[in-house]
Amino acid sequence: MSHYIYLVRHGEQQDAEYGLPDGPLSPRGKRQAEAIASRLSGVPFTGAWHSPLQRAEETARIMTERMPSLESQPSALLYDCYPSGPTADTPHAFESFFGGVTAAQIEAGEAQMQDAVSEFLSPARGDRHDLLITHNFVIGYFVREVLDAPKWRWLGVNQANCGLTIIRVRSAKPPVLVVHNDLGHLPAELRTGLPLDQPY
């Protein structure tokens, strides 16, 4: 029995470069959502969930419009968050990243991701294919969890807008990272959301 988790980051947000916390998808973001929907249209999904934030909700709506048998449900466990704070082994290069992050934000993010891992990365009784539409840091933390990496290692594990990560959860063995940040469905002009120093 296998439980497959398909993690999709939301499409590009309108005016995201101006630092807005949330908003609708840009025209390019809508095209990204259509492309990943076409890519996944043949998967026999058992369920789908999305972050309640507008950019993720709109991505989910576009995707499920092309998958008539699938309805995505909002889940607070998929909100954008800071999955953990700095630890003794966190590289100094990341210190500035946490400069504006409060202890309350870190505490809330840690609790959220503990619950998210318990909810979504649990073995299933039968074969399942679940779609999660969420955010970069959340996906990075899921990948960190699967690889049993240090708590801080979600930092730098980046996913492009509407990139695809697949995790296979098994009952008797550790989970497996099948693919991370697959962009095969996106032409070059639709590949956005990664740091400028990271190749697409």
C-alpha positions in Angstrom: 0.0 0.0 0.0 1.4 3.4 -1.0 0.3 6.9 -0.1 1.5 9.5 -2.6 1.6 13.2 -1.7 1.7 15.7 -4.6 2.9 19.0 -3.3 2.3 22.1 -5.5 3.4 25.6 -4.7 0.8 28.2 -5.6 1.2 30.2 -8.8 2.9 33.5 -9.1 1.1 36.2 -7.1 0.2 39.6 -8.6 2.6 42.3 -7.5 4.4 39.9 -5.2 7.6 41.9 -5.8 6.1 44.8 -3.7 6.0 42.7 -0.6 2.2 42.2 -0.4 1.4 39.4 2.1 -1.3 37.9 -0.1 -3.2 38.6 -3.3 -4.6 37.1 -6.5 -2.5 35.3 -9.1 -0.8 37.2 -11.9 -1.7 36.3 -15.5 1.5 34.2 -15.5 0.4 32.6 -12.3 -2.8 31.5 -13.8 -1.0 30.0 -16.8 1.3 28.1 -14.3 -1.8 26.7 -12.5 -3.3 25.6 -15.8 0.0 23.9 -16.8 0.3 21.9 -13.5 -3.4 20.9 -13.8 -2.8 19.5 -17.2 0.3 17.7 -15.9 -1.6 16.0 -13.1 -5.0 15.5 -14.9 -4.5 11.7 -15.2 -3.6 11.1 -11.5 -6.4 9.2 -9.6 -6.5 11.7 -6.7 -8.2 10.6 -3.5 -8.3 14.1 -2.0 -7.0 17.6 -2.3 -6.3 20.4 0.2 -5.0 24.0 -0.2 -3.8 26.8 2.0 -6.6 29.3 2.7 -4.5 32.2 1.4 -5.8 33.7 -1.8 -2.9 32.8 -4.0 -3.2 29.2 -3.1 -7.0 29.1 -3.1 -7.0 30.5 -6.6 -4.4 28.0 -7.8 -6.6 25.2 -6.4 -9.7 26.6 -8.1 -8.0 26.7 -11.5 -6.6 23.2 -11.1 -9.8 21.6 -10.0 -11.7 23.3 -12.8 -9.7 21.0 -15.0 -10.3 18.0 -12.7 -14.1 17.8 -12.4 -14.1 14.8 -10.1 -11.8 16.6 -7.5 -12.8 19.2 -4.9 -10.1 20.9 -2.9 -10.7 21.7 0.8 -9.0 24.6 2.7 -6.6 23.5 5.5 -5.0 25.8 8.0 -2.2 23.2 8.3 -1.0 24.4 4.9 -0.8 28.2 5.7 2.4 30.0 4.8 4.6 29.9 8.0 8.0 29.8 9.5 8.4 26.0 10.2 11.1 26.5 12.8 13.5 29.0 14.2 17.3 29.2 14.4 19.0 26.5 16.2 22.6 26.0 17.5 23.6 24.3 14.2 21.9 26.8 11.9 24.6 28.3 9.6 25.3 32.0 10.4 24.4 32.9 6.8 20.7 32.5 7.7 20.8 34.7 10.8 19.6 37.8 8.9 16.6 35.9 7.6 15.1 35.6 11.1 15.7 39.3 11.9 12.1 40.3 11.5 10.5 37.1 12.6 9.0 37.0 16.1 9.1 34.2 18.6 5.3 33.9 18.4 5.5 33.4 14.6 8.1 30.7 15.0 6.1 29.0 17.8 3.0 29.0 15.7 4.8 27.7 12.6 6.4 24.8 14.6 3.1 23.7 16.0 1.4 23.9 12.6 4.0 21.8 10.9 4.1 19.2 13.6 0.3 18.8 13.0 0.7 18.9 9.2 3.3 16.1 9.2 1.1 14.0 11.4 -2.0 14.7 9.2 -0.5 14.4 5.8 2.6 12.2 6.0 0.9 9.2 7.7 0.6 5.8 6.0 -2.8 5.0 4.5 -4.7 1.8 4.7 -5.0 1.6 0.9 -3.4 3.3 -2.1 -3.9 7.1 -1.9 -3.0 10.0 -4.1 -3.4 13.4 -2.3 -2.8 16.8 -3.7 -1.6 19.6 -1.4 -1.4 23.2 -2.8 0.6 25.3 -0.4 3.7 27.5 0.1 7.5 27.3 -0.4 8.5 27.0 3.3 5.8 24.4 4.0 7.0 22.2 1.1 10.6 22.7 2.1 9.7 21.4 5.6 8.0 18.4 4.3 11.1 17.6 2.2 13.3 18.1 5.3 11.1 15.8 7.3 11.2 13.0 4.7 15.0 13.2 4.5 15.3 13.4 8.3 17.5 16.5 7.9 18.3 19.0 10.7 15.3 21.2 11.7 16.7 24.3 10.0 17.2 22.6 6.7 13.9 23.7 5.1 15.8 26.9 4.6 17.2 26.8 1.0 15.0 23.9 -0.1 13.1 26.0 -2.6 10.3 25.3 -5.0 9.2 27.4 -8.0 5.7 28.6 -8.5 3.6 25.5 -9.5 6.6 23.3 -9.3 5.9 19.6 -8.4 7.2 17.6 -5.5 6.1 14.0 -4.8 6.5 12.1 -1.6 5.7 8.4 -1.2 4.7 7.4 2.3 5.1 3.7 3.2 3.8 1.8 6.2 6.8 -0.3 7.1 9.6 1.9 5.7 10.6 5.5 5.8 8.9 7.9 3.3 10.6 8.5 0.0 11.2 11.7 -1.9 10.2 10.7 -5.4 10.8 14.1 -7.1 11.5 17.6 -6.0 10.6 20.8 -7.8 9.9 19.2 -11.1 9.3 21.9 -13.7 8.9 19.8 -16.8 5.4 21.0 -17.4 6.4 24.7 -17.4 8.1 26.4 -20.4 11.0 28.7 -19.5 8.9 31.9 -19.4 6.7 30.4 -16.7 9.5 29.3 -14.3 9.3 31.8 -11.5 9.7 31.9 -7.8 13.2 30.6 -7.2 16.0 32.8 -5.9 18.0 34.6 -8.6 21.1 32.6 -7.8 19.4 29.3 -8.2 19.2 27.7 -11.7 15.8 26.8 -13.1 
